[in-house]
């Protein structure tokens, strides 16, 4: 059989978005992995940097690992940070703490 699975966005419930500076590293790493394949991941993990907390998100037990995996899929599908930022601005996401609305 096999049920037609919902898209990649069906199971995003457990994704914790890392803070901005961590997110920058995660996004950059995910872009490289999406471009060069999973073998690139092994190269990072085998490097000295890969042993530092900076790249702890690459380990499955890390709270940000789900976000990292999500980003790889996002970039593999041709997504870009620029397009994503433009998209969220276009939607007018009011979730961010911004300036109060003018009276």
N, C-alpha and C positions, 0 to 999 in steps of 0.2 A: 504493500500500500504506500505509505508515506504521505503525510499530510503536507500540503503546500505551506511551508513555514512563513510566518509574517516576516517582514524585512528586518534588517539589522537593528532597527530601532525598537523592536518588540521587547527587548529585555534590558532596558536601560535603568530600571528601578534602583539597582544597587550602586550606581556610579556616583562617586564622590569627586567633586571638582576640586582640584588642588588650588592652593593660593597662587597668585599671579606669577611669582618668580619660579615656582616649581613647574607651573603650567608651561612656561616658556621652554624649559628644558624638555619636558614631556613631549610637547608639540614638535620640537625640533628633532628629537630622537625618533618619534613616530613617523615623521616625514622621511627620514633617512631609511628606516626599516621598510616603509611602504615602497620606497624607490629601489632599494638594493636587496630586499628580501630578508627573510628571517635569519639568514646566515650572518648578516650584519649585526644582529642582536647578540649573537654568540661572541662576535669580535669585541663588542663593547664590554660584555660581561667578563671576558677573559682579560681585558685591559686593566690597568691600575685604577683608572677612573671608575670602571664598572664595579669595583669593590667598595666604593665610597657611598655614603648615604645619599649623595646627589642622584644616584641612579637606582635607588632602592625600589622605585616604582616599577622596575623591570621584573621584580620578583613577584610571583603569583600571590604571596600572602600579604603583599603591601596593600594598604587601603586605596591607593591611587592606581593600582594595576588595571582595574576595570576601565578607568578613564583612558589610560594609555592604550589598551587594546582597542577601545572605541575609536581613538584618534587614528590608529593604523588603518582601520577599516574605512574611516572617513577619507583619509588621503588616498587610499587605494582606489576609492570610487571617484577620484578626481577632485575631491574637495580641497579648498584652499582657505587659509586663515582670512585673507582679504575678502573673499566672497562671503565667508561666514559672518565676518564683522559687519559688512555692508548689509547683509541679510537681516541681522538682528537689529541694526539701526533702523532699517526700513520698516520692520515690524513695530518699532517703537516700544521696545521692552522697557517697561517702567519699573522693573524689579530692582534695578540698581539705585542706590541712594544718590540722588542728584539734587539739583537746585529745586527749591519749592516752586510750584507753579505760580505764575503772575496772577494777582487778584483780578 
